[in-house]
């Protein structure tokens, strides 16, 4: 199988088939990255991310994996979108603002999943955006700490502490949102299982608004 970097260079050289192959490999992951943060803009931002791959040759140093490069571009597109969506407002601070604060994803449009998964989705959306990004990359995309550090362009030590703080805050939010002790216990006791299973529900095939 042709490796990702070769496909990218071939696509940049004008081979549309190589672009389609690369798109097929990463579309679901990139779309999932945006869907739980900016549902309405997920399609456009996914397309922008792939265009960024083609146009970003001079900005890629080749010292990160292709997967981290893809998410680095996606993360930059997300932050730019959030900061430019309404210039009349105060600048968005991703370290303190959540997508729930911004009203970017309506709970009524959440995917139809188990109660535990729905609770987890709502809790993730109440985290500060940079925490949400880090946790979803860790649990959904199974990136290691060093890879997440590359995506966030942040020191590894900072990422480690951010993940710890994010998980602690997520647990607090789950406790606040759970409407029964049984739901809370089931969610917390099987957290990694629910998080992993939820990954498959966040692709384009699971949209309920079409």
N, CA and C atoms as a LAMMPS dump frame, in Angstrom:
ITEM: TIMESTEP
0
ITEM: NUMBER OF ATOMS
630
ITEM: BOX BOUNDS ff ff ff
-5.0000000000000000e+02 5.0000000000000000e+02
-5.0000000000000000e+02 5.0000000000000000e+02
-5.0000000000000000e+02 5.0000000000000000e+02
ITEM: ATOMS id mol type element x y z
1 1 1 N 0.84 -1.197 0
2 1 2 C 0 0 0
3 1 3 C 0.881 1.255 0
4 2 1 N 0.515 2.212 -0.813
5 2 2 C 1.267 3.457 -0.904
6 2 3 C 1.134 4.229 0.406
7 3 1 N 2.253 4.737 0.937
8 3 2 C 2.193 5.446 2.211
9 3 3 C 1.583 6.831 2.038
10 4 1 N 1.166 7.411 3.168
11 4 2 C 0.441 8.679 3.146
12 4 3 C 1.257 9.815 2.54
13 5 1 N 2.527 9.903 2.883
14 5 2 C 3.342 11.005 2.385
15 5 3 C 3.509 10.929 0.872
16 6 1 N 3.659 9.714 0.356
17 6 2 C 3.777 9.552 -1.092
18 6 3 C 2.484 9.96 -1.784
19 7 1 N 1.348 9.555 -1.197
20 7 2 C 0.064 9.965 -1.759
21 7 3 C -0.076 11.485 -1.773
22 8 1 N 0.35 12.119 -0.694
23 8 2 C 0.234 13.572 -0.615
24 8 3 C 1.079 14.253 -1.689
25 9 1 N 2.305 13.81 -1.848
26 9 2 C 3.174 14.413 -2.861
27 9 3 C 2.619 14.176 -4.259
28 10 1 N 2.053 12.993 -4.467
29 10 2 C 1.459 12.687 -5.77
30 10 3 C 0.231 13.553 -6.024
31 11 1 N -0.567 13.745 -4.98
32 11 2 C -1.741 14.616 -5.084
33 11 3 C -1.31 16.047 -5.387
34 12 1 N -0.28 16.525 -4.697
35 12 2 C 0.22 17.878 -4.944
36 12 3 C 0.746 18.031 -6.367
37 13 1 N 1.144 16.907 -6.949
38 13 2 C 1.623 16.94 -8.329
39 13 3 C 0.505 16.889 -9.36
40 14 1 N -0.727 16.817 -8.887
41 14 2 C -1.869 16.87 -9.785
42 14 3 C -2.629 15.576 -9.961
43 15 1 N -2.267 14.521 -9.239
44 15 2 C -2.941 13.233 -9.363
45 15 3 C -4.173 13.219 -8.464
46 16 1 N -5.344 13.403 -9.038
47 16 2 C -6.578 13.465 -8.261
48 16 3 C -6.913 12.128 -7.609
49 17 1 N -6.526 11.029 -8.232
50 17 2 C -6.793 9.711 -7.648
51 17 3 C -6.064 9.556 -6.323
52 18 1 N -4.828 10.068 -6.237
53 18 2 C -4.087 10.02 -4.979
54 18 3 C -4.806 10.834 -3.914
55 19 1 N -5.366 11.954 -4.301
56 19 2 C -6.127 12.772 -3.368
57 19 3 C -7.352 12.048 -2.845
58 20 1 N -8.036 11.329 -3.731
59 20 2 C -9.212 10.576 -3.302
60 20 3 C -8.827 9.456 -2.336
61 21 1 N -7.688 8.821 -2.596
62 21 2 C -7.224 7.767 -1.691
63 21 3 C -6.919 8.327 -0.303
64 22 1 N -6.242 9.474 -0.279
65 22 2 C -5.896 10.085 1.005
66 22 3 C -7.159 10.546 1.732
67 23 1 N -8.084 11.081 0.975
68 23 2 C -9.359 11.52 1.534
69 23 3 C -10.08 10.342 2.186
70 24 1 N -10.086 9.196 1.502
71 24 2 C -10.773 8.017 2.025
72 24 3 C -10.137 7.528 3.325
73 25 1 N -8.831 7.661 3.44
74 25 2 C -8.141 7.182 4.634
75 25 3 C -8.431 8.034 5.863
76 26 1 N -8.609 9.333 5.676
77 26 2 C -8.67 10.238 6.831
78 26 3 C -9.978 11.004 6.982
79 27 1 N -10.89 10.848 6.043
80 27 2 C -12.109 11.657 6.098
81 27 3 C -12.882 11.444 7.399
82 28 1 N -13.146 10.196 7.772
83 28 2 C -13.959 9.938 8.965
84 28 3 C -13.342 10.55 10.217
85 29 1 N -12.018 10.405 10.367
86 29 2 C -11.344 10.925 11.56
87 29 3 C -11.409 12.448 11.611
88 30 1 N -11.196 13.093 10.474
89 30 2 C -11.224 14.563 10.439
90 30 3 C -12.645 15.066 10.665
91 31 1 N -13.604 14.436 10.01
92 31 2 C -14.995 14.843 10.2
93 31 3 C -15.404 14.689 11.662
94 32 1 N -15.014 13.573 12.265
95 32 2 C -15.333 13.326 13.677
96 32 3 C -14.714 14.42 14.556
97 33 1 N -13.507 14.852 14.23
98 33 2 C -12.827 15.899 14.998
99 33 3 C -13.686 17.158 15.067
100 34 1 N -14.326 17.517 13.95
101 34 2 C -15.119 18.749 13.916
102 34 3 C -16.546 18.549 14.412
103 35 1 N -17.092 17.369 14.231
104 35 2 C -18.538 17.205 14.436
105 35 3 C -18.981 17.499 15.856
106 36 1 N -18.212 17.093 16.845
107 36 2 C -18.634 17.313 18.226
108 36 3 C -18.273 18.7 18.738
109 37 1 N -17.834 19.567 17.829
110 37 2 C -17.474 20.928 18.242
111 37 3 C -18.224 21.981 17.437
112 38 1 N -18.303 21.786 16.137
113 38 2 C -18.936 22.769 15.257
114 38 3 C -19.749 22.028 14.202
115 39 1 N -20.812 21.377 14.622
116 39 2 C -21.553 20.465 13.756
117 39 3 C -21.939 21.083 12.424
118 40 1 N -22.474 22.302 12.438
119 40 2 C -22.944 22.945 11.208
120 40 3 C -21.808 23.178 10.214
121 41 1 N -20.608 23.403 10.725
122 41 2 C -19.467 23.722 9.863
123 41 3 C -18.562 22.527 9.609
124 42 1 N -18.932 21.344 10.094
125 42 2 C -18.048 20.18 10.002
126 42 3 C -17.681 19.838 8.567
127 43 1 N -18.645 19.891 7.663
128 43 2 C -18.357 19.551 6.267
129 43 3 C -17.351 20.522 5.661
130 44 1 N -17.611 21.82 5.825
131 44 2 C -16.72 22.827 5.242
132 44 3 C -15.315 22.748 5.836
133 45 1 N -15.225 22.588 7.154
134 45 2 C -13.917 22.559 7.796
135 45 3 C -13.146 21.29 7.445
136 46 1 N -13.859 20.204 7.222
137 46 2 C -13.191 18.988 6.768
138 46 3 C -12.575 19.215 5.39
139 47 1 N -13.333 19.831 4.488
140 47 2 C -12.8 20.134 3.161
141 47 3 C -11.602 21.081 3.255
142 48 1 N -11.697 22.091 4.12
143 48 2 C -10.591 23.038 4.282
144 48 3 C -9.327 22.354 4.806
145 49 1 N -9.514 21.367 5.664
146 49 2 C -8.363 20.642 6.204
147 49 3 C -7.622 19.902 5.098
148 50 1 N -8.359 19.242 4.223
149 50 2 C -7.704 18.521 3.126
150 50 3 C -7.063 19.479 2.135
151 51 1 N -7.693 20.633 1.9
152 51 2 C -7.062 21.629 1.049
153 51 3 C -5.789 22.158 1.703
154 52 1 N -5.793 22.24 3.037
155 52 2 C -4.606 22.668 3.761
156 52 3 C -3.455 21.694 3.591
157 53 1 N -3.784 20.408 3.455
158 53 2 C -2.741 19.415 3.202
159 53 3 C -2.038 19.702 1.874
160 54 1 N -2.825 20.023 0.869
161 54 2 C -2.266 20.272 -0.462
162 54 3 C -1.452 21.563 -0.482
163 55 1 N -1.955 22.578 0.211
164 55 2 C -1.34 23.898 0.144
165 55 3 C -0.249 24.123 1.182
166 56 1 N -0.077 23.184 2.128
167 56 2 C 0.8 23.435 3.266
168 56 3 C 2.186 22.845 3.17
169 57 1 N 2.669 22.563 1.969
170 57 2 C 3.948 21.887 1.806
171 57 3 C 5.094 22.59 2.511
172 58 1 N 5.175 23.898 2.357
173 58 2 C 6.314 24.634 2.927
174 58 3 C 6.257 24.697 4.45
175 59 1 N 5.078 24.449 5.031
176 59 2 C 4.938 24.559 6.484
177 59 3 C 5.118 23.221 7.19
178 60 1 N 5.294 22.152 6.404
179 60 2 C 5.462 20.844 7.015
180 60 3 C 6.936 20.479 7.048
181 61 1 N 7.452 20.24 8.243
182 61 2 C 8.878 20.002 8.402
183 61 3 C 9.242 18.527 8.245
184 62 1 N 8.26 17.654 8.241
185 62 2 C 8.537 16.241 8.079
186 62 3 C 9 15.54 9.341
187 63 1 N 8.922 16.199 10.498
188 63 2 C 9.388 15.579 11.737
189 63 3 C 8.23 15.098 12.604
190 64 1 N 7.033 15.014 12.038
191 64 2 C 5.871 14.474 12.743
192 64 3 C 5.223 13.435 11.839
193 65 1 N 4.419 12.572 12.421
194 65 2 C 3.728 11.581 11.611
195 65 3 C 2.679 12.27 10.743
196 66 1 N 2.276 11.599 9.696
197 66 2 C 1.269 12.183 8.82
198 66 3 C -0.036 12.408 9.574
199 67 1 N -0.394 11.47 10.424
200 67 2 C -1.633 11.577 11.197
201 67 3 C -1.633 12.823 12.081
202 68 1 N -0.519 13.094 12.732
203 68 2 C -0.461 14.294 13.57
204 68 3 C -0.493 15.554 12.7
205 69 1 N 0.099 15.48 11.517
206 69 2 C 0.069 16.612 10.594
207 69 3 C -1.373 16.93 10.197
208 70 1 N -2.156 15.892 9.903
209 70 2 C -3.559 16.092 9.541
210 70 3 C -4.314 16.782 10.672
211 71 1 N -4.15 16.297 11.888
212 71 2 C -4.876 16.886 13.012
213 71 3 C -4.328 18.26 13.397
214 72 1 N -3.06 18.508 13.128
215 72 2 C -2.521 19.848 13.364
216 72 3 C -3.232 20.868 12.485
217 73 1 N -3.413 20.521 11.213
218 73 2 C -4.13 21.409 10.307
219 73 3 C -5.586 21.553 10.734
220 74 1 N -6.224 20.436 11.114
221 74 2 C -7.619 20.484 11.554
222 74 3 C -7.773 21.375 12.78
223 75 1 N -6.867 21.246 13.718
224 75 2 C -6.937 22.061 14.934
225 75 3 C -6.8 23.55 14.602
226 76 1 N -5.909 23.883 13.692
227 76 2 C -5.749 25.288 13.301
228 76 3 C -6.987 25.811 12.583
229 77 1 N -7.58 24.973 11.736
230 77 2 C -8.809 25.381 11.049
231 77 3 C -9.935 25.6 12.053
232 78 1 N -10.033 24.733 13.04
233 78 2 C -11.06 24.881 14.07
234 78 3 C -10.893 26.191 14.818
235 79 1 N -9.697 26.46 15.305
236 79 2 C -9.472 27.668 16.086
237 79 3 C -9.706 28.922 15.249
238 80 1 N -9.286 28.902 13.985
239 80 2 C -9.529 30.054 13.12
240 80 3 C -11.023 30.272 12.913
241 81 1 N -11.744 29.19 12.701
242 81 2 C -13.193 29.293 12.507
243 81 3 C -13.858 29.887 13.746
244 82 1 N -13.473 29.415 14.908
245 82 2 C -14.088 29.901 16.142
246 82 3 C -13.801 31.38 16.356
247 83 1 N -12.612 31.805 15.995
248 83 2 C -12.226 33.196 16.239
249 83 3 C -12.763 34.148 15.183
250 84 1 N -13.148 33.627 14.025
251 84 2 C -13.602 34.487 12.938
252 84 3 C -15.106 34.45 12.728
253 85 1 N -15.831 33.564 13.417
254 85 2 C -17.255 33.372 13.147
255 85 3 C -18.075 34.617 13.45
256 86 1 N -17.637 35.42 14.38
257 86 2 C -18.355 36.655 14.684
258 86 3 C -17.346 37.658 15.238
259 87 1 N -16.826 38.496 14.364
260 87 2 C -15.773 39.43 14.767
261 87 3 C -16.281 40.53 15.699
262 88 1 N -17.605 40.656 15.821
263 88 2 C -18.15 41.692 16.703
264 88 3 C -18.087 41.273 18.165
265 89 1 N -17.843 39.984 18.425
266 89 2 C -17.775 39.508 19.797
267 89 3 C -16.355 39.602 20.324
268 90 1 N -16.231 39.374 21.631
269 90 2 C -14.912 39.308 22.228
270 90 3 C -14.159 38.105 21.658
271 91 1 N -12.84 38.209 21.483
272 91 2 C -12.071 37.063 20.974
273 91 3 C -12.273 35.834 21.849
274 92 1 N -12.396 34.686 21.22
275 92 2 C -12.616 33.445 21.949
276 92 3 C -11.314 32.946 22.542
277 93 1 N -11.335 32.591 23.803
278 93 2 C -10.178 32.019 24.476
279 93 3 C -10.427 30.523 24.647
280 94 1 N -9.708 29.718 23.872
281 94 2 C -9.976 28.272 23.853
282 94 3 C -9.604 27.582 25.156
283 95 1 N -8.837 28.236 26.001
284 95 2 C -8.457 27.616 27.276
285 95 3 C -9.543 27.743 28.337
286 96 1 N -10.537 28.59 28.087
287 96 2 C -11.595 28.799 29.08
288 96 3 C -13.001 28.662 28.512
289 97 1 N -13.166 28.736 27.195
290 97 2 C -14.483 28.714 26.562
291 97 3 C -14.798 27.326 26.021
292 98 1 N -16.031 26.886 26.182
293 98 2 C -16.462 25.59 25.648
294 98 3 C -17.378 25.799 24.45
295 99 1 N -17.578 24.733 23.661
296 99 2 C -18.517 24.846 22.547
297 99 3 C -19.943 24.98 23.065
298 100 1 N -20.221 24.476 24.27
299 100 2 C -21.535 24.678 24.881
300 100 3 C -21.75 26.16 25.179
301 101 1 N -20.706 26.847 25.644
302 101 2 C -20.797 28.287 25.891
303 101 3 C -21.17 29.037 24.614
304 102 1 N -20.642 28.557 23.485
305 102 2 C -20.836 29.236 22.21
306 102 3 C -22.113 28.797 21.504
307 103 1 N -22.77 27.76 22.012
308 103 2 C -23.996 27.273 21.396
309 103 3 C -23.785 26.683 20.02
310 104 1 N -22.655 26.014 19.817
311 104 2 C -22.303 25.536 18.479
312 104 3 C -22.875 24.164 18.152
313 105 1 N -23.235 23.377 19.155
314 105 2 C -23.812 22.057 18.913
315 105 3 C -25.033 21.915 19.806
316 106 1 N -26.183 21.738 19.209
317 106 2 C -27.412 21.62 19.991
318 106 3 C -27.558 20.216 20.549
319 107 1 N -27.896 20.08 21.834
320 107 2 C -28.128 18.75 22.404
321 107 3 C -29.195 17.963 21.663
322 108 1 N -30.173 18.668 21.068
323 108 2 C -31.248 17.977 20.361
324 108 3 C -30.759 17.319 19.091
325 109 1 N -29.555 17.679 18.622
326 109 2 C -29.019 17.106 17.405
327 109 3 C -27.956 16.054 17.698
328 110 1 N -27.831 15.696 18.942
329 110 2 C -26.843 14.675 19.287
330 110 3 C -27.221 13.338 18.664
331 111 1 N -26.229 12.544 18.361
332 111 2 C -26.488 11.228 17.79
333 111 3 C -27.281 10.38 18.773
334 112 1 N -28.052 9.466 18.236
335 112 2 C -28.867 8.598 19.076
336 112 3 C -28.011 7.437 19.577
337 113 1 N -27.589 7.541 20.805
338 113 2 C -26.699 6.537 21.384
339 113 3 C -27.191 6.181 22.784
340 114 1 N -26.493 5.306 23.455
341 114 2 C -26.833 4.949 24.822
342 114 3 C -26.773 6.164 25.727
343 115 1 N -27.503 6.106 26.839
344 115 2 C -27.521 7.232 27.777
345 115 3 C -26.117 7.605 28.228
346 116 1 N -25.295 6.599 28.484
347 116 2 C -23.937 6.873 28.954
348 116 3 C -23.14 7.639 27.906
349 117 1 N -23.32 7.267 26.645
350 117 2 C -22.601 7.94 25.574
351 117 3 C -23.108 9.362 25.371
352 118 1 N -24.421 9.521 25.469
353 118 2 C -25.004 10.855 25.346
354 118 3 C -24.497 11.762 26.465
355 119 1 N -24.435 11.229 27.657
356 119 2 C -23.919 11.985 28.797
357 119 3 C -22.464 12.388 28.563
358 120 1 N -21.687 11.465 28.041
359 120 2 C -20.287 11.756 27.77
360 120 3 C -20.141 12.844 26.709
361 121 1 N -20.958 12.79 25.657
362 121 2 C -20.925 13.824 24.621
363 121 3 C -21.213 15.201 25.205
364 122 1 N -22.273 15.284 25.993
365 122 2 C -22.645 16.569 26.591
366 122 3 C -21.546 17.088 27.505
367 123 1 N -20.927 16.19 28.269
368 123 2 C -19.863 16.603 29.179
369 123 3 C -18.644 17.104 28.408
370 124 1 N -18.277 16.426 27.331
371 124 2 C -17.136 16.863 26.513
372 124 3 C -17.367 18.272 25.98
373 125 1 N -18.593 18.567 25.589
374 125 2 C -18.907 19.872 25.008
375 125 3 C -18.882 21 26.037
376 126 1 N -18.848 20.644 27.319
377 126 2 C -18.779 21.663 28.367
378 126 3 C -17.358 21.901 28.863
379 127 1 N -16.436 21.129 28.35
380 127 2 C -15.029 21.37 28.679
381 127 3 C -14.51 22.579 27.912
382 128 1 N -13.511 23.292 28.437
383 128 2 C -12.822 24.271 27.6
384 128 3 C -12.35 23.597 26.309
385 129 1 N -12.416 24.3 25.211
386 129 2 C -12.175 23.708 23.901
387 129 3 C -10.822 23.011 23.819
388 130 1 N -9.76 23.606 24.35
389 130 2 C -8.459 22.968 24.241
390 130 3 C -8.405 21.657 25.028
391 131 1 N -9.159 21.568 26.116
392 131 2 C -9.247 20.312 26.859
393 131 3 C -10.04 19.278 26.066
394 132 1 N -11.142 19.704 25.466
395 132 2 C -11.956 18.796 24.661
396 132 3 C -11.134 18.219 23.514
397 133 1 N -10.386 19.066 22.837
398 133 2 C -9.54 18.609 21.725
399 133 3 C -8.558 17.557 22.21
400 134 1 N -7.878 17.831 23.301
401 134 2 C -6.862 16.903 23.811
402 134 3 C -7.477 15.555 24.186
403 135 1 N -8.61 15.57 24.897
404 135 2 C -9.232 14.314 25.322
405 135 3 C -9.746 13.507 24.138
406 136 1 N -10.349 14.16 23.17
407 136 2 C -10.883 13.428 22.024
408 136 3 C -9.763 12.838 21.179
409 137 1 N -8.657 13.554 21.045
410 137 2 C -7.515 12.982 20.336
411 137 3 C -6.971 11.769 21.075
412 138 1 N -7.007 11.805 22.394
413 138 2 C -6.471 10.715 23.204
414 138 3 C -7.393 9.493 23.178
415 139 1 N -8.692 9.71 23.417
416 139 2 C -9.617 8.581 23.549
417 139 3 C -10.199 8.116 22.214
418 140 1 N -10.488 9.048 21.305
419 140 2 C -11.118 8.666 20.039
420 140 3 C -10.092 8.318 18.97
421 141 1 N -9.044 9.116 18.862
422 141 2 C -8.062 8.881 17.801
423 141 3 C -6.851 8.092 18.295
424 142 1 N -6.807 7.851 19.601
425 142 2 C -5.769 7.027 20.225
426 142 3 C -4.356 7.545 19.929
427 143 1 N -4.221 8.864 19.946
428 143 2 C -2.901 9.464 19.803
429 143 3 C -2.18 9.417 21.145
430 144 1 N -0.863 9.236 21.103
431 144 2 C -0.066 9.284 22.315
432 144 3 C 0.187 10.716 22.744
433 145 1 N 0.729 10.87 23.933
434 145 2 C 0.968 12.215 24.471
435 145 3 C 1.905 13.016 23.561
436 146 1 N 2.973 12.385 23.066
437 146 2 C 3.907 13.09 22.192
438 146 3 C 3.23 13.522 20.894
439 147 1 N 2.343 12.67 20.368
440 147 2 C 1.632 13.023 19.136
441 147 3 C 0.661 14.176 19.382
442 148 1 N -0.03 14.142 20.51
443 148 2 C -0.938 15.244 20.836
444 148 3 C -0.144 16.536 21.01
445 149 1 N 1.033 16.437 21.591
446 149 2 C 1.893 17.611 21.741
447 149 3 C 2.239 18.198 20.376
448 150 1 N 2.488 17.332 19.381
449 150 2 C 2.757 17.806 18.021
450 150 3 C 1.533 18.51 17.446
451 151 1 N 0.359 17.906 17.632
452 151 2 C -0.872 18.492 17.098
453 151 3 C -1.119 19.87 17.711
454 152 1 N -0.945 19.968 19.018
455 152 2 C -1.232 21.211 19.736
456 152 3 C -0.072 22.188 19.717
457 153 1 N 1.088 21.706 19.211
458 153 2 C 2.316 22.516 19.213
459 153 3 C 2.594 23.036 20.619
460 154 1 N 2.557 22.085 21.549
461 154 2 C 2.7 22.353 22.979
462 154 3 C 3.669 21.346 23.573
463 155 1 N 4.487 21.728 24.565
464 155 2 C 5.417 20.769 25.178
465 155 3 C 4.713 19.545 25.741
466 156 1 N 5.404 18.416 25.707
467 156 2 C 4.834 17.158 26.179
468 156 3 C 4.372 17.272 27.637
469 157 1 N 5.173 17.881 28.483
470 157 2 C 4.806 18.022 29.889
471 157 3 C 3.513 18.793 30.067
472 158 1 N 3.32 19.814 29.254
473 158 2 C 2.086 20.596 29.312
474 158 3 C 0.891 19.755 28.905
475 159 1 N 1.079 18.929 27.875
476 159 2 C -0.01 18.067 27.413
477 159 3 C -0.38 17.048 28.481
478 160 1 N 0.608 16.475 29.151
479 160 2 C 0.332 15.507 30.214
480 160 3 C -0.534 16.133 31.303
481 161 1 N -0.166 17.307 31.745
482 161 2 C -0.939 17.951 32.806
483 161 3 C -2.315 18.38 32.301
484 162 1 N -2.392 18.79 31.042
485 162 2 C -3.684 19.191 30.481
486 162 3 C -4.631 18.002 30.406
487 163 1 N -4.124 16.847 29.992
488 163 2 C -4.958 15.653 29.928
489 163 3 C -5.458 15.261 31.317
490 164 1 N -4.584 15.361 32.311
491 164 2 C -4.987 15.019 33.673
492 164 3 C -6.069 15.972 34.172
493 165 1 N -5.866 17.252 33.95
494 165 2 C -6.851 18.237 34.396
495 165 3 C -8.159 18.097 33.62
496 166 1 N -8.046 17.803 32.336
497 166 2 C -9.238 17.653 31.505
498 166 3 C -10.071 16.467 31.949
499 167 1 N -9.408 15.357 32.232
500 167 2 C -10.155 14.173 32.667
501 167 3 C -10.806 14.414 34.028
502 168 1 N -10.097 15.082 34.928
503 168 2 C -10.669 15.376 36.244
504 168 3 C -11.892 16.294 36.1
505 169 1 N -11.774 17.3 35.236
506 169 2 C -12.897 18.218 35.037
507 169 3 C -14.057 17.515 34.349
508 170 1 N -13.745 16.628 33.396
509 170 2 C -14.802 15.875 32.719
510 170 3 C -15.579 15.023 33.717
511 171 1 N -14.87 14.379 34.622
512 171 2 C -15.541 13.563 35.642
513 171 3 C -16.483 14.416 36.489
514 172 1 N -16.047 15.637 36.821
515 172 2 C -16.898 16.534 37.605
516 172 3 C -18.164 16.894 36.83
517 173 1 N -18.008 17.199 35.547
518 173 2 C -19.157 17.591 34.726
519 173 3 C -20.124 16.428 34.567
520 174 1 N -19.593 15.226 34.357
521 174 2 C -20.453 14.046 34.261
522 174 3 C -21.279 13.885 35.536
523 175 1 N -20.639 14.114 36.676
524 175 2 C -21.347 14.036 37.947
525 175 3 C -22.448 15.077 38.056
526 176 1 N -22.203 16.257 37.505
527 176 2 C -23.202 17.326 37.556
528 176 3 C -24.38 17.049 36.623
529 177 1 N -24.121 16.399 35.487
530 177 2 C -25.156 16.198 34.478
531 177 3 C -25.953 14.91 34.654
532 178 1 N -25.367 13.913 35.29
533 178 2 C -26.036 12.615 35.429
534 178 3 C -27.337 12.774 36.212
535 179 1 N -28.416 12.202 35.683
536 179 2 C -29.714 12.354 36.342
537 179 3 C -30.055 11.208 37.281
538 180 1 N -29.114 10.291 37.472
539 180 2 C -29.333 9.206 38.433
540 180 3 C -27.985 8.641 38.859
541 181 1 N -27.964 8.055 40.038
542 181 2 C -26.732 7.431 40.521
543 181 3 C -26.342 6.241 39.652
544 182 1 N -27.341 5.515 39.151
545 182 2 C -27.047 4.358 38.302
546 182 3 C -26.371 4.785 37.005
547 183 1 N -26.858 5.86 36.398
548 183 2 C -26.258 6.352 35.154
549 183 3 C -24.841 6.843 35.407
550 184 1 N -24.647 7.562 36.5
551 184 2 C -23.319 8.056 36.839
552 184 3 C -22.353 6.896 37.042
553 185 1 N -22.774 5.918 37.794
554 185 2 C -21.912 4.774 38.091
555 185 3 C -21.571 3.992 36.815
556 186 1 N -22.574 3.757 35.977
557 186 2 C -22.347 3.019 34.738
558 186 3 C -21.395 3.771 33.82
559 187 1 N -21.552 5.091 33.738
560 187 2 C -20.683 5.898 32.877
561 187 3 C -19.253 5.891 33.376
562 188 1 N -19.066 6.089 34.664
563 188 2 C -17.718 6.186 35.214
564 188 3 C -17.019 4.829 35.274
565 189 1 N -17.766 3.774 35.595
566 189 2 C -17.147 2.454 35.724
567 189 3 C -16.684 1.907 34.373
568 190 1 N -17.343 2.355 33.299
569 190 2 C -17.009 1.838 31.967
570 190 3 C -16.613 2.97 31.029
571 191 1 N -15.956 3.983 31.573
572 191 2 C -15.697 5.201 30.812
573 191 3 C -14.979 4.926 29.491
574 192 1 N -13.888 4.193 29.529
575 192 2 C -13.103 3.986 28.317
576 192 3 C -13.877 3.184 27.275
577 193 1 N -14.72 2.273 27.735
578 193 2 C -15.547 1.499 26.793
579 193 3 C -16.536 2.412 26.091
580 194 1 N -17.238 3.26 26.87
581 194 2 C -18.202 4.18 26.266
582 194 3 C -17.497 5.156 25.327
583 195 1 N -16.35 5.664 25.737
584 195 2 C -15.616 6.62 24.901
585 195 3 C -15.199 5.985 23.586
586 196 1 N -14.703 4.758 23.664
587 196 2 C -14.244 4.071 22.456
588 196 3 C -15.418 3.737 21.53
589 197 1 N -16.52 3.256 22.107
590 197 2 C -17.683 2.91 21.297
591 197 3 C -18.303 4.154 20.652
592 198 1 N -18.239 5.263 21.372
593 198 2 C -18.829 6.501 20.869
594 198 3 C -18.128 6.973 19.6
595 199 1 N -16.859 6.654 19.468
596 199 2 C -16.088 7.056 18.296
597 199 3 C -16.804 6.7 17
598 200 1 N -17.374 5.496 16.957
599 200 2 C -18.024 5.043 15.741
600 200 3 C -19.325 5.745 15.415
601 201 1 N -19.885 6.464 16.39
602 201 2 C -21.149 7.162 16.168
603 201 3 C -20.952 8.597 15.688
604 202 1 N -19.708 9.041 15.567
605 202 2 C -19.469 10.442 15.246
606 202 3 C -19.092 10.688 13.796
607 203 1 N -19.244 9.671 12.951
608 203 2 C -18.941 9.829 11.542
609 203 3 C -20.114 10.421 10.778
610 204 1 N -19.909 10.751 9.501
611 204 2 C -20.974 11.381 8.704
612 204 3 C -22.178 10.48 8.5
613 205 1 N -21.995 9.168 8.573
614 205 2 C -23.103 8.249 8.375
615 205 3 C -24.116 8.238 9.488
616 206 1 N -23.773 8.868 10.64
617 206 2 C -24.667 8.854 11.797
618 206 3 C -25.378 10.174 12.03
619 207 1 N -25.3 11.065 11.086
620 207 2 C -26.047 12.32 11.238
621 207 3 C -27.536 12.034 11.228
622 208 1 N -28.272 12.744 12.122
623 208 2 C -29.718 12.505 12.236
624 208 3 C -30.537 13.672 11.658
625 209 1 N -29.846 14.657 11.075
626 209 2 C -30.561 15.844 10.614
627 209 3 C -30.763 15.852 9.11
628 210 1 N -30.417 14.712 8.459
629 210 2 C -30.541 14.68 7.003
630 210 3 C -31.87 14.041 6.606
